[in-house]
Amino acid sequence: ALSWLVPENLRDRSDNLEGPVTLLRLQMHAETTLESPFFDMASTQLQVVLSCHPDPIPAGHVLVLVAPSGFRFLPGSFRRGTGLEHAEQPRVEALRLRSNLTLASAVSSTGGELLSSLVLTLGAALAPGAPGALAVAVETPPTP
């Protein structure tokens, strides 16, 4: 059923982030919400609830959430929720999105759009189907 879940079929990848490639599916739950989904919000709360399938995400693995263009994660605003209680304090950093859908460190690369990312190291495994929750403040893009 998951025969497509092989390295050749990956549509994106991350350079310069240590750790093994983990092939699984992350499912965002309906409880994932943006408190105020409007332009020009200096700080609004993003609630994320996700789960993984078909395998667990082992402790020590890194989860990278990348904000859409124009959005920015706010440093120091991360809150752990159910399933992610043992996660380390994440880093907020800029990553470059290149034309081939590769994410790379903004410090060591050039070209491509800069996107805000939340880099989170799991302190305990996340079991398949078990929800992992987090909250973080984001800045929304300016009114076009």
GINORVEN-V343319 format. One record per pair of residues at least 4 apart in sequence whose ideal C-beta (glycine too) atoms are under 6 Angstrom apart, sorted by the first residue. I is the first residue (numbers start at 1). J is the second residue. Records with the same first field share a line. If there is no record, write none. Layout:
BEGIN
I: J + J
END
This chain:
BEGIN
4: 9
5: 23
11: 101
12: 101
13: 102
14: 103
15: 102 + 104
16: 104 + 105 + 108
19: 62
24: 52 + 55
25: 53
26: 50 + 52
27: 51
28: 32 + 50
29: 49
31: 49
32: 48 + 49
33: 47
34: 46
35: 44 + 45
36: 41 + 44
39: 140 + 141 + 143
40: 142 + 143
41: 140
42: 139
43: 137
45: 135 + 137
46: 136 + 138
47: 135
48: 134
49: 131 + 133
50: 132
51: 129 + 131
52: 57 + 126 + 128
53: 128
56: 125 + 127 + 128
57: 61 + 122 + 126
58: 125
59: 122 + 124 + 125
61: 122
62: 121
63: 120
64: 117 + 119
65: 118
66: 115 + 117
67: 71 + 73 + 116
70: 141
71: 138
72: 116 + 139
73: 92 + 116 + 118 + 136 + 138
74: 137
75: 92
77: 136 + 137
78: 90 + 136
79: 135
80: 84 + 85 + 87
81: 133 + 134
82: 133
83: 126 + 130 + 131 + 132
84: 132 + 134
86: 123 + 124
87: 120 + 122 + 123
88: 121 + 123
90: 118 + 119 + 120
91: 119
92: 118
93: 117
94: 106 + 114
95: 103 + 115 + 117
96: 104 + 106 + 109 + 112
97: 112 + 113 + 115
98: 102 + 112
104: 109
106: 114
126: 132
END
